């Protein structure tokens, strides 16, 4: 057991302010139990806030995240987004590792562009200066 606070719960970290907003932004189409949503939101904040090195808005329904090209980041990303498709099946995630880079493409239908915008807003939020 550790004395470290859970991600998004330490008042000294920038992620703290994002957790309530990220949790509240879960779309009606999400089937993840309400009690599990803060934990999932914390995972998104941690991954996108710490591992994103660039964001490209391809269009309103498609965003490309450049991630730190590390095998552990690729594994964590694949695990998180595979679980996310189980409760929010409207997402399409494509993780690509090629030429020393790692990218995550996220696509949504027109009805879910707000969710995609929220994910984009998490990018870099947990990065330390």
N, CA, C and O atoms as a DFTB+ gen file, in Angstrom:
516 C
 N C O
     1  1       0.846      -1.180       0.000
     2  2       0.000       0.000       0.000
     3  2       0.890       1.240       0.000
     4  3       1.980       1.226       0.572
     5  1       0.437       2.286      -0.624
     6  2       1.221       3.505      -0.737
     7  2       0.491       4.677      -0.101
     8  3      -0.732       4.672       0.038
     9  1       1.269       5.680       0.280
    10  2       0.683       6.900       0.821
    11  2       0.380       7.908      -0.273
    12  3      -0.141       8.988       0.007
    13  1       0.700       7.572      -1.517
    14  2       0.456       8.471      -2.641
    15  2      -1.040       8.540      -2.920
    16  3      -1.708       7.506      -2.927
    17  1      -1.583       9.736      -3.152
    18  2      -3.009       9.849      -3.478
    19  2      -3.293       9.297      -4.861
    20  3      -2.408       9.236      -5.714
    21  1      -4.533       8.898      -5.074
    22  2      -4.941       8.431      -6.397
    23  2      -4.833       9.585      -7.384
    24  3      -4.960      10.748      -7.001
    25  1      -4.603       9.270      -8.637
    26  2      -4.518      10.292      -9.679
    27  2      -5.784      11.123      -9.665
    28  3      -6.894      10.597      -9.588
    29  1      -5.597      12.435      -9.739
    30  2      -6.745      13.328      -9.795
    31  2      -7.346      13.682      -8.449
    32  3      -8.320      14.433      -8.386
    33  1      -6.769      13.143      -7.345
    34  2      -7.325      13.453      -6.037
    35  2      -6.378      14.280      -5.187
    36  3      -6.789      14.770      -4.135
    37  1      -5.149      14.455      -5.587
    38  2      -4.178      15.247      -4.847
    39  2      -4.411      16.724      -5.148
    40  3      -4.307      17.142      -6.302
    41  1      -4.728      17.524      -4.117
    42  2      -5.032      18.932      -4.374
    43  2      -3.866      19.724      -4.926
    44  3      -4.070      20.838      -5.409
    45  1      -2.650      19.198      -4.876
    46  2      -1.496      19.933      -5.383
    47  2      -1.225      19.672      -6.854
    48  3      -0.296      20.251      -7.416
    49  1      -2.017      18.812      -7.494
    50  2      -1.781      18.493      -8.898
    51  2      -2.792      19.187      -9.788
    52  3      -3.926      19.429      -9.376
    53  1      -2.380      19.514     -11.025
    54  2      -3.299      20.200     -11.937
    55  2      -4.481      19.336     -12.362
    56  3      -5.495      19.860     -12.824
    57  1      -4.362      18.014     -12.211
    58  2      -5.441      17.129     -12.647
    59  2      -6.695      17.264     -11.787
    60  3      -7.796      16.943     -12.236
    61  1      -6.530      17.739     -10.551
    62  2      -7.632      17.784      -9.604
    63  2      -8.842      18.523     -10.160
    64  3      -9.968      18.041     -10.043
    65  1      -8.625      19.669     -10.754
    66  2      -9.733      20.443     -11.288
    67  2     -10.411      19.793     -12.468
    68  3     -11.569      20.090     -12.763
    69  1      -9.702      18.908     -13.147
    70  2     -10.269      18.247     -14.315
    71  2     -11.168      17.072     -13.963
    72  3     -12.091      16.761     -14.716
    73  1     -10.921      16.421     -12.849
    74  2     -11.648      15.197     -12.526
    75  2     -13.158      15.396     -12.444
    76  3     -13.884      14.634     -13.083
    77  1     -13.674      16.367     -11.702
    78  2     -15.139      16.527     -11.663
    79  2     -15.723      16.831     -13.037
    80  3     -16.776      16.302     -13.394
    81  1     -15.052      17.674     -13.807
    82  2     -15.557      18.019     -15.139
    83  2     -15.530      16.809     -16.058
    84  3     -16.479      16.574     -16.806
    85  1     -14.440      16.033     -16.007
    86  2     -14.318      14.850     -16.861
    87  2     -15.364      13.808     -16.492
    88  3     -15.941      13.165     -17.370
    89  1     -15.608      13.640     -15.208
    90  2     -16.603      12.671     -14.756
    91  2     -18.005      13.098     -15.178
    92  3     -18.806      12.266     -15.603
    93  1     -18.298      14.372     -15.065
    94  2     -19.623      14.878     -15.413
    95  2     -19.876      14.847     -16.913
    96  3     -21.026      14.864     -17.352
    97  1     -18.803      14.800     -17.702
    98  2     -18.952      14.877     -19.140
    99  2     -19.270      13.534     -19.792
   100  3     -19.426      13.467     -21.012
   101  1     -19.370      12.468     -19.006
   102  2     -19.699      11.158     -19.572
   103  2     -21.028      11.256     -20.314
   104  3     -22.023      11.715     -19.754
   105  1     -21.042      10.825     -21.572
   106  2     -22.273      10.937     -22.350
   107  2     -23.342       9.950     -21.894
   108  3     -23.036       8.948     -21.248
   109  1     -24.581      10.235     -22.229
   110  2     -25.695       9.356     -21.870
   111  2     -25.506       7.957     -22.443
   112  3     -26.012       6.985     -21.882
   113  1     -24.777       7.844     -23.561
   114  2     -24.551       6.551     -24.198
   115  2     -23.563       5.673     -23.432
   116  3     -23.414       4.492     -23.748
   117  1     -22.896       6.229     -22.439
   118  2     -21.896       5.481     -21.669
   119  2     -22.590       4.489     -20.743
   120  3     -23.506       4.853     -20.006
   121  1     -22.150       3.236     -20.786
   122  2     -22.751       2.217     -19.931
   123  2     -21.872       1.870     -18.731
   124  3     -22.192       0.945     -17.984
   125  1     -20.769       2.596     -18.533
   126  2     -19.916       2.361     -17.369
   127  2     -20.686       2.758     -16.113
   128  3     -21.273       3.839     -16.069
   129  1     -20.694       1.900     -15.091
   130  2     -21.412       2.266     -13.866
   131  2     -20.917       3.603     -13.300
   132  3     -19.720       3.890     -13.320
   133  1     -21.828       4.389     -12.812
   134  2     -21.517       5.732     -12.320
   135  2     -20.391       5.717     -11.297
   136  3     -19.542       6.609     -11.311
   137  1     -20.362       4.735     -10.418
   138  2     -19.331       4.667      -9.374
   139  2     -17.930       4.480      -9.959
   140  3     -16.946       4.860      -9.324
   141  1     -17.826       3.906     -11.147
   142  2     -16.518       3.661     -11.774
   143  2     -16.053       4.831     -12.635
   144  3     -14.893       4.858     -13.048
   145  1     -16.903       5.774     -12.910
   146  2     -16.563       6.874     -13.813
   147  2     -15.428       7.760     -13.308
   148  3     -14.583       8.150     -14.115
   149  1     -15.359       8.101     -12.022
   150  2     -14.221       8.917     -11.572
   151  2     -12.877       8.211     -11.765
   152  3     -11.879       8.855     -12.088
   153  1     -12.848       6.908     -11.572
   154  2     -11.604       6.154     -11.771
   155  2     -11.202       6.159     -13.238
   156  3     -10.027       6.332     -13.559
   157  1     -12.160       5.973     -14.122
   158  2     -11.871       5.980     -15.565
   159  2     -11.434       7.376     -15.996
   160  3     -10.483       7.525     -16.764
   161  1     -12.128       8.391     -15.503
   162  2     -11.754       9.770     -15.841
   163  2     -10.334      10.063     -15.380
   164  3      -9.580      10.724     -16.093
   165  1      -9.957       9.584     -14.200
   166  2      -8.593       9.784     -13.692
   167  2      -7.575       9.103     -14.599
   168  3      -6.480       9.627     -14.803
   169  1      -7.924       7.942     -15.143
   170  2      -7.017       7.258     -16.071
   171  2      -6.813       8.084     -17.344
   172  3      -5.691       8.210     -17.835
   173  1      -7.898       8.641     -17.869
   174  2      -7.806       9.492     -19.058
   175  2      -6.938      10.717     -18.772
   176  3      -6.056      11.058     -19.560
   177  1      -7.191      11.365     -17.653
   178  2      -6.439      12.561     -17.295
   179  2      -4.957      12.235     -17.157
   180  3      -4.101      12.979     -17.636
   181  1      -4.663      11.124     -16.503
   182  2      -3.268      10.739     -16.303
   183  2      -2.585      10.448     -17.637
   184  3      -1.502      10.969     -17.903
   185  1      -3.203       9.630     -18.470
   186  2      -2.595       9.272     -19.751
   187  2      -2.482      10.466     -20.685
   188  3      -1.395      10.773     -21.177
   189  1      -3.593      11.137     -20.931
   190  2      -3.574      12.239     -21.888
   191  2      -2.818      13.448     -21.344
   192  3      -2.181      14.180     -22.101
   193  1      -2.890      13.651     -20.054
   194  2      -2.210      14.790     -19.457
   195  2      -0.707      14.634     -19.373
   196  3       0.019      15.628     -19.352
   197  1      -0.230      13.406     -19.325
   198  2       1.198      13.185     -19.132
   199  2       1.920      12.622     -20.353
   200  3       3.134      12.782     -20.472
   201  1       1.212      11.979     -21.243
   202  2       1.897      11.276     -22.333
   203  2       1.687      11.881     -23.714
   204  3       2.366      11.486     -24.662
   205  1       0.769      12.824     -23.851
   206  2       0.518      13.460     -25.146
   207  2       1.596      14.510     -25.414
   208  3       1.862      15.375     -24.579
   209  1       2.210      14.419     -26.592
   210  2       3.235      15.395     -26.970
   211  2       2.771      16.285     -28.120
   212  3       3.476      17.212     -28.518
   213  1       1.588      16.001     -28.648
   214  2       1.019      16.828     -29.707
   215  2      -0.410      16.420     -29.992
   216  3      -0.779      15.257     -29.829
   217  1      -1.217      17.386     -30.420
   218  2      -2.626      17.132     -30.749
   219  2      -2.919      17.762     -32.092
   220  3      -2.580      18.919     -32.339
   221  1      -3.556      16.986     -32.963
   222  2      -3.977      17.500     -34.264
   223  2      -5.473      17.249     -34.405
   224  3      -5.921      16.102     -34.379
   225  1      -6.243      18.320     -34.555
   226  2      -7.671      18.180     -34.824
   227  2      -7.821      17.966     -36.328
   228  3      -7.739      18.916     -37.107
   229  1      -8.039      16.724     -36.728
   230  2      -8.186      16.396     -38.145
   231  2      -9.469      17.030     -38.671
   232  3      -9.477      17.659     -39.729
   233  1     -10.545      16.856     -37.920
   234  2     -11.812      17.545     -38.164
   235  2     -12.608      17.459     -36.871
   236  3     -12.102      16.955     -35.868
   237  1     -13.827      17.935     -36.879
   238  2     -14.637      17.985     -35.660
   239  2     -14.859      16.607     -35.030
   240  3     -15.062      16.495     -33.821
   241  1     -14.819      15.568     -35.856
   242  2     -15.093      14.212     -35.383
   243  2     -13.850      13.342     -35.276
   244  3     -13.964      12.146     -35.005
   245  1     -12.672      13.909     -35.481
   246  2     -11.450      13.104     -35.530
   247  2     -10.274      13.919     -34.986
   248  3      -9.944      14.987     -35.503
   249  1      -9.657      13.392     -33.939
   250  2      -8.469      14.014     -33.359
   251  2      -7.347      12.990     -33.315
   252  3      -7.571      11.814     -33.029
   253  1      -6.135      13.456     -33.604
   254  2      -4.948      12.600     -33.559
   255  2      -4.038      13.100     -32.430
   256  3      -3.629      14.260     -32.401
   257  1      -3.738      12.188     -31.508
   258  2      -2.842      12.487     -30.401
   259  2      -1.488      11.840     -30.674
   260  3      -1.418      10.638     -30.929
   261  1      -0.420      12.619     -30.625
   262  2       0.933      12.070     -30.680
   263  2       1.318      11.783     -29.232
   264  3       1.241      12.659     -28.371
   265  1       1.730      10.555     -28.981
   266  2       2.069      10.123     -27.630
   267  2       3.571       9.881     -27.509
   268  3       4.260       9.680     -28.509
   269  1       4.069       9.903     -26.273
   270  2       5.452       9.522     -26.052
   271  2       5.639       8.110     -26.611
   272  3       4.905       7.198     -26.230
   273  1       6.603       7.918     -27.501
   274  2       6.764       6.615     -28.165
   275  2       7.477       5.597     -27.285
   276  3       8.608       5.197     -27.560
   277  1       6.803       5.194     -26.242
   278  2       7.355       4.257     -25.270
   279  2       6.472       3.008     -25.246
   280  3       5.247       3.132     -25.273
   281  1       7.056       1.815     -25.197
   282  2       6.239       0.593     -25.184
   283  2       5.246       0.545     -24.024
   284  3       4.138       0.031     -24.180
   285  1       5.630       1.070     -22.875
   286  2       4.720       1.080     -21.732
   287  2       3.524       1.996     -21.981
   288  3       2.401       1.677     -21.593
   289  1       3.769       3.130     -22.627
   290  2       2.681       4.059     -22.973
   291  2       1.745       3.383     -23.975
   292  3       0.525       3.494     -23.858
   293  1       2.310       2.685     -24.954
   294  2       1.487       1.974     -25.945
   295  2       0.604       0.933     -25.260
   296  3      -0.577       0.806     -25.581
   297  1       1.176       0.198     -24.327
   298  2       0.422      -0.832     -23.613
   299  2      -0.697      -0.224     -22.768
   300  3      -1.834      -0.696     -22.798
   301  1      -0.367       0.819     -22.021
   302  2      -1.362       1.499     -21.186
   303  2      -2.489       2.069     -22.038
   304  3      -3.663       1.948     -21.688
   305  1      -2.127       2.690     -23.158
   306  2      -3.111       3.283     -24.061
   307  2      -4.038       2.214     -24.635
   308  3      -5.257       2.382     -24.644
   309  1      -3.453       1.115     -25.112
   310  2      -4.260       0.030     -25.678
   311  2      -5.219      -0.533     -24.632
   312  3      -6.383      -0.799     -24.931
   313  1      -4.735      -0.712     -23.419
   314  2      -5.566      -1.255     -22.354
   315  2      -6.730      -0.320     -22.030
   316  3      -7.881      -0.752     -21.971
   317  1      -6.430       0.954     -21.822
   318  2      -7.467       1.920     -21.457
   319  2      -8.519       2.061     -22.550
   320  3      -9.716       2.009     -22.268
   321  1      -8.089       2.235     -23.774
   322  2      -9.051       2.501     -24.836
   323  2      -9.803       1.245     -25.281
   324  3     -10.910       1.347     -25.810
   325  1      -9.227       0.083     -25.079
   326  2      -9.972      -1.150     -25.328
   327  2     -11.108      -1.277     -24.316
   328  3     -12.228      -1.643     -24.673
   329  1     -10.815      -0.976     -23.059
   330  2     -11.869      -1.006     -22.032
   331  2     -12.929       0.056     -22.303
   332  3     -14.114      -0.166     -22.057
   333  1     -12.502       1.211     -22.811
   334  2     -13.457       2.295     -23.069
   335  2     -14.462       1.917     -24.158
   336  3     -15.623       2.318     -24.081
   337  1     -14.045       1.165     -25.155
   338  2     -14.982       0.774     -26.215
   339  2     -16.055      -0.183     -25.698
   340  3     -17.087      -0.364     -26.343
   341  1     -15.815      -0.799     -24.534
   342  2     -16.811      -1.702     -23.963
   343  2     -17.993      -0.945     -23.366
   344  3     -19.095      -1.487     -23.283
   345  1     -17.774       0.307     -22.950
   346  2     -18.878       1.066     -22.356
   347  2     -19.324       2.231     -23.246
   348  3     -20.446       2.721     -23.116
   349  1     -18.453       2.664     -24.136
   350  2     -18.778       3.762     -25.056
   351  2     -18.449       3.304     -26.471
   352  3     -17.432       3.688     -27.047
   353  1     -19.321       2.485     -27.007
   354  2     -19.055       1.833     -28.292
   355  2     -19.062       2.793     -29.477
   356  3     -18.720       2.392     -30.589
   357  1     -19.444       4.048     -29.264
   358  2     -19.457       5.011     -30.367
   359  2     -18.048       5.456     -30.750
   360  3     -17.852       5.991     -31.841
   361  1     -17.065       5.247     -29.876
   362  2     -15.685       5.631     -30.179
   363  2     -15.043       4.684     -31.181
   364  3     -15.333       3.487     -31.192
   365  1     -14.173       5.224     -32.020
   366  2     -13.261       4.413     -32.821
   367  2     -11.856       4.885     -32.456
   368  3     -11.526       6.058     -32.630
   369  1     -11.038       3.977     -31.954
   370  2      -9.674       4.288     -31.560
   371  2      -8.723       3.510     -32.451
   372  3      -8.915       2.318     -32.687
   373  1      -7.697       4.189     -32.944
   374  2      -6.671       3.526     -33.743
   375  2      -5.320       3.919     -33.166
   376  3      -4.933       5.087     -33.211
   377  1      -4.605       2.941     -32.624
   378  2      -3.281       3.153     -32.052
   379  2      -2.255       2.672     -33.062
   380  3      -2.297       1.523     -33.503
   381  1      -1.326       3.559     -33.431
   382  2      -0.344       3.232     -34.454
   383  2       1.062       3.500     -33.941
   384  3       1.371       4.598     -33.478
   385  1       1.904       2.484     -34.029
   386  2       3.320       2.630     -33.697
   387  2       4.099       2.382     -34.981
   388  3       4.051       1.294     -35.553
   389  1       4.814       3.407     -35.422
   390  2       5.578       3.274     -36.660
   391  2       6.694       4.313     -36.698
   392  3       6.509       5.452     -36.270
   393  1       7.837       3.914     -37.207
   394  2       8.937       4.855     -37.406
   395  2       9.345       5.619     -36.165
   396  3       9.733       6.784     -36.264
   397  1       9.270       4.997     -34.998
   398  2       9.649       5.668     -33.762
   399  2       8.604       6.620     -33.210
   400  3       8.896       7.394     -32.298
   401  1       7.399       6.576     -33.743
   402  2       6.333       7.433     -33.222
   403  2       5.153       6.576     -32.768
   404  3       5.007       5.420     -33.163
   405  1       4.330       7.171     -31.939
   406  2       3.134       6.502     -31.430
   407  2       1.990       7.492     -31.525
   408  3       2.062       8.580     -30.954
   409  1       0.929       7.127     -32.244
   410  2      -0.227       8.014     -32.374
   411  2      -1.507       7.281     -32.010
   412  3      -1.638       6.072     -32.199
   413  1      -2.437       8.048     -31.488
   414  2      -3.768       7.554     -31.173
   415  2      -4.762       8.423     -31.930
   416  3      -4.867       9.622     -31.670
   417  1      -5.487       7.825     -32.860
   418  2      -6.549       8.519     -33.578
   419  2      -7.868       8.180     -32.892
   420  3      -8.169       7.014     -32.635
   421  1      -8.639       9.209     -32.603
   422  2      -9.933       9.036     -31.949
   423  2     -10.987       9.644     -32.855
   424  3     -10.895      10.811     -33.237
   425  1     -11.996       8.839     -33.199
   426  2     -13.087       9.304     -34.043
   427  2     -14.414       9.049     -33.343
   428  3     -14.586       8.048     -32.648
   429  1     -15.351       9.978     -33.539
   430  2     -16.677       9.886     -32.937
   431  2     -17.730      10.289     -33.963
   432  3     -17.415      10.974     -34.936
   433  1     -18.981       9.869     -33.754
   434  2     -20.062      10.342     -34.628
   435  2     -20.396      11.795     -34.299
   436  3     -19.990      12.302     -33.254
   437  1     -21.129      12.464     -35.179
   438  2     -21.466      13.876     -34.949
   439  2     -22.115      14.150     -33.587
   440  3     -21.911      15.219     -33.012
   441  1     -22.871      13.222     -33.083
   442  2     -23.558      13.433     -31.806
   443  2     -22.621      13.435     -30.600
   444  3     -23.041      13.788     -29.499
   445  1     -21.352      13.045     -30.789
   446  2     -20.424      12.930     -29.662
   447  2     -19.203      13.843     -29.781
   448  3     -18.192      13.602     -29.122
   449  1     -19.279      14.888     -30.611
   450  2     -18.120      15.766     -30.788
   451  2     -17.737      16.476     -29.482
   452  3     -16.568      16.820     -29.303
   453  1     -18.662      16.697     -28.591
   454  2     -18.352      17.309     -27.302
   455  2     -17.455      16.427     -26.449
   456  3     -16.579      16.922     -25.740
   457  1     -17.674      15.124     -26.518
   458  2     -16.839      14.180     -25.778
   459  2     -15.416      14.212     -26.330
   460  3     -14.449      14.200     -25.568
   461  1     -15.290      14.254     -27.636
   462  2     -13.971      14.324     -28.259
   463  2     -13.266      15.625     -27.876
   464  3     -12.065      15.621     -27.608
   465  1     -13.990      16.721     -27.849
   466  2     -13.408      18.001     -27.442
   467  2     -12.917      17.934     -25.996
   468  3     -11.876      18.502     -25.667
   469  1     -13.660      17.246     -25.137
   470  2     -13.244      17.100     -23.740
   471  2     -11.953      16.292     -23.641
   472  3     -11.066      16.635     -22.859
   473  1     -11.842      15.223     -24.428
   474  2     -10.596      14.443     -24.435
   475  2      -9.429      15.302     -24.891
   476  3      -8.353      15.261     -24.295
   477  1      -9.634      16.073     -25.937
   478  2      -8.578      16.953     -26.439
   479  2      -8.151      17.954     -25.374
   480  3      -6.974      18.299     -25.268
   481  1      -9.112      18.414     -24.591
   482  2      -8.817      19.375     -23.540
   483  2      -7.992      18.808     -22.412
   484  3      -7.368      19.561     -21.664
   485  1      -7.975      17.488     -22.270
   486  2      -7.164      16.841     -21.237
   487  2      -5.703      16.726     -21.628
   488  3      -4.835      16.568     -20.770
   489  1      -5.433      16.803     -22.911
   490  2      -4.070      16.617     -23.403
   491  2      -3.128      17.664     -22.827
   492  3      -3.356      18.866     -22.969
   493  1      -2.100      17.209     -22.196
   494  2      -1.094      18.080     -21.637
   495  2      -1.463      18.688     -20.296
   496  3      -0.642      19.381     -19.695
   497  1      -2.680      18.448     -19.806
   498  2      -3.129      19.076     -18.563
   499  2      -2.347      18.604     -17.348
   500  3      -2.229      19.344     -16.371
   501  1      -1.812      17.393     -17.386
   502  2      -1.066      16.884     -16.231
   503  2       0.425      16.999     -16.410
   504  3       1.184      16.549     -15.553
   505  1       0.865      17.591     -17.505
   506  2       2.300      17.705     -17.740
   507  2       2.927      18.642     -16.714
   508  3       2.353      19.671     -16.357
   509  1       4.100      18.271     -16.252
   510  2       4.809      19.124     -15.321
   511  2       5.735      20.053     -16.062
   512  3       6.358      19.646     -17.042
   513  1       5.843      21.306     -15.616
   514  2       6.677      22.286     -16.328
   515  2       8.150      21.946     -16.235
   516  3       8.985      22.669     -16.779
